[in-house]
C-alpha cells in the first residue's frame, strides 16, 4: 500500500528522520510509536505528501507521491489529526462533506454516506448541524474520522487522534476504532505515544527513536526479543498502559 525508499527529512539542519526504508502492507493496522520528537508525525506527513523528503521517495499503490499526482492520490487517503482538525466556521456536516462537495457529489449521495458514517462512529444525527465549538472533544474526533472516511479511502492515517481526550472517552473511542478497523479491513497507519493503545489497535508496531527505526514487530516481540536497551527502557516506562491493555 505504502513504501518509503531511503527517505530522510531535516529541518533547519537538524535531521528528524534518518534514511528510512519501510513497507506498509495492505489490510493491516500499523502503529508508529516512540517518545516525543522522535519523528512519528513527520513520517506520517511524508506518507500523505504533506511534506516532501529531502532524499528518497514515497510510493502509494506503486505510484510515487510527488508533483501533480499528490492531490489526486490524497483522495484515496483519509487523514485524522488530534482533536479532529475541524474548520471552526463549518458545521459538523459541512466538515464531513467538504471534499465530497468539492468533487461534485449530489446531496442525496452525500446524505446517504453521512448517515452511514454517523451510525458507524456513533455520532448523534442531531449534532450534525452544530459547529465544532458546540460539540465535545470525543464528538469532534468522530467528525474528523467521518471526514477521513467520507470518500471511502484505501488507507487511513491517524496522527495521535486520541491524545487530547480524557481517559474514559479515550477508552471508548479505542473500542470504536478497533471495531471500525476490523469491519472495514482497511490499511491503517496510526501514530501514538501510548504502548497500550498500540498493542490494542495494531497488527504491527514500529518503534522510533531519534528519527530511526529501532524495532518493528508485535508487542510480544518488543517485550521478549528487544533489539537494543532502548526498546526495553521504552516498554518498561509504559508498564502502566500495558497492564491496562485489552487483548
HELIX and SHEET records of a PDB file:
HELIX    1   1 UNK A   40  UNK A   48  1                                   9    
HELIX    2   2 UNK A   67  UNK A   69  5                                   3    
HELIX    3   3 UNK A   70  UNK A   74  1                                   5    
HELIX    4   4 UNK A   82  UNK A   85  5                                   4    
HELIX    5   5 UNK A   92  UNK A  102  1                                  11    
HELIX    6   6 UNK A  107  UNK A  121  1                                  15    
HELIX    7   7 UNK A  125  UNK A  127  5                                   3    
HELIX    8   8 UNK A  132  UNK A  134  5                                   3    
HELIX    9   9 UNK A  137  UNK A  149  1                                  13    
HELIX   10  10 UNK A  167  UNK A  184  1                                  18    
HELIX   11  11 UNK A  195  UNK A  201  1                                   7    
HELIX   12  12 UNK A  219  UNK A  224  1                                   6    
HELIX   13  13 UNK A  229  UNK A  237  1                                   9    
HELIX   14  14 UNK A  239  UNK A  243  1                                   5    
SHEET    1   A 4 UNK A  14  UNK A  24  0                                        
SHEET    2   A 4 UNK A   2  UNK A  11 -1                                        
SHEET    3   A 4 UNK A  55  UNK A  60 -1                                        
SHEET    4   A 4 UNK A  63  UNK A  64 -1                                        
SHEET    1   B 6 UNK A  77  UNK A  81  0                                        
SHEET    2   B 6 UNK A 155  UNK A 159  1                                        
SHEET    3   B 6 UNK A 187  UNK A 192  1                                        
SHEET    4   B 6 UNK A  29  UNK A  34  1                                        
SHEET    5   B 6 UNK A 204  UNK A 209  1                                        
SHEET    6   B 6 UNK A 212  UNK A 217 -1                                        
END                                                                             
